[in-house]
Each structure stands twice: as structure tokens, then as C-alpha cells.
Amino acid sequence: MHMVAYSQYDRYAAEIRGGDLTYVIGLTGGIGTGKSVVAQILEEQGAVILNADRVGHEVYLPGRPAYDDIVAEFGSGVVAEDGTIDRKKLGPIVFSSPEKLARLNAITHPRMKEMMRERLAEAEREGATIVVLEAALLIDAGWDDLTDEVWVTVVDAETAAARASERSGIPVEQVLERIQKAQMASEERIRRSDVVIDTSGTLDDTRRRVLEAWSDLARRLRAGG
């Protein structure tokens, strides 16, 4: 994890955390809503980024606690030639059935949460001031209690699906289906968030909105919350 030097935000975070030096922003949003772009802008401002997708990939590795449970639940057919879980094989299985997806989540989500808790503690030990926990399923999976506040990226479903399709090569229709089946509705995610970032405009529009939210956070930390 890339760590940053102490900044003006150290003392602001310390004031509202009772002496602790790390303030955690949970950054969430559906597929294709621009989370990674917002995370990059926040990293440029000095935040440390903890990406749940990367943690998720570790959970699937051989030797990790979730690995044996996944193979036992879904069979050896999801194992690639190199012994790793082939997520391209696993995906169609779980996304075709809410029950199977729920079983996979029950295996992986608790393990991911503990790994993220460990990474956040590590970041604090190393002097990180503000950490952004970037996770599409932050609220869905109940990981938001690891954070001090939640930011959500939003855009209409069609735009989100088009972005995700262009990036992944998966047909737009299939992406839309995954969005509808697997992720919390945008309205509910907004309701449970503290800051909403609309990414429907240009990159410059998104950057302006993120920097406004970042400046507002600094003011709130300076004022004590």
C-alpha cells in the first residue's frame, strides 16, 4: 500500500478521532459509476487508497481460508489449470442464481472484511492520515462500519453499463443484468451515504465535484466533525 507523509489533515483527524490519526472514507458506487476515477483524484490529494477488489482477489488465492470453501461449494470446475479460482467460470454460476451468489458472498465477504480491517490498522500504524476504502459492495456487504463516512458515485444505469462494457468487453446487456441482480439500488446507496458524487459529466466536472467534497471534508475535520 502506498503511504503518504503527514499533512495538515493529521491534526484535524486527530481532533475528531480522540487522538487517532486516521480518518476513513468509504467510497462506493455501482459498476461503471466512476469510483476508480474519484479514488485517483483523492489519492492525488494525499489520501491512501485501499481497494476492496484487490483484497477480494487475495481471498480467492490458494491457501487463503475462502479457497477451500469455494471449491467445496461450487466444485473443481471453477479451478483454473494453475490451481487458482477462475472467476470467469465462477461468475456465470453465481450471477445466474441469487441463492448461489448469496452462498459465495457468505464465504468471501467476512474474510474480506477482516483483511480490510487489518490493512486499515496497518495504514494507521504507518501514519496514514486519510484512507479511502474503495468498495462497490461497501454497504451491501456491511463493511461501512469500518469507515467514518461514506461517499457514493452515481450515474444512470445505462451510462454505467456502457462504461463497464467498454472496459471489460462484456456485452452491455449482460452488465445491466449484473447491476440489477447483484448490487444495491442506487437510491438506497445514496440514502445511506454522506457525500454524493455525480460522475455523469466530463472528467473536469467530476474532478471539480470531488475537490469540493475534499475541501468540505477538510473544513469539517478542522471544525471537529
VENWO-V131668 format. One record per pair of residues at least 12 apart in sequence whose C-alpha atoms are under 6 Angstrom apart, sorted by the first residue. I is the first residue (numbers start at 1). J is the second residue. Records with the same first field share a line. If there is no record, write none. Layout:
I->J  J
This chain:
10->129
12->221  222
13->221
16->224
21->129
22->124  128  129  130
23->130
24->130  131  132  147  148
25->132  147  148  149  150
26->132  133  147  150  151
27->133  134  150  151  152
28->135  136  138  152
29->136  152  153
30->136
32->160  163  164
33->153  154  155  160
47->130  131
48->131
49->131  132
50->132  133
51->134
52->134  135
61->84
78->90
150->193  194
151->193  194  195  196
152->196
153->197  198
154->198
155->199  200
161->175  176
